[in-house]
Amino acid sequence: TALEPYRPFLIGVALVALYFAWRRIFRPVPACPPGEVCAIPRVHTAYKTIFWVVAALVLVALAFPYVLPLFY
């Protein structure tokens, strides 16, 4: 409850961070020199998976205060 007054600001920060992460991960990939991390397909797939897991957790955190009364 101590952070409740900052909730709108923190929501905004989380959504902006998700936007920039989405833009960085799903943009067209430029030519990557062999041996670089961006040239490994498994790394790119892992980034996408981690992004969607984090996005789902942020959505759960956003919906939690509104869904919580349904459990009481």
Secondary structure, 3 states (H helix, E strand, C coil): CCCHHHHHHHHHHHHHHHHHHHHHHHCCCCCCCCCCHHHCHHHHHHHHHHHHHHHHHHHHHHHHHHHHHHHC
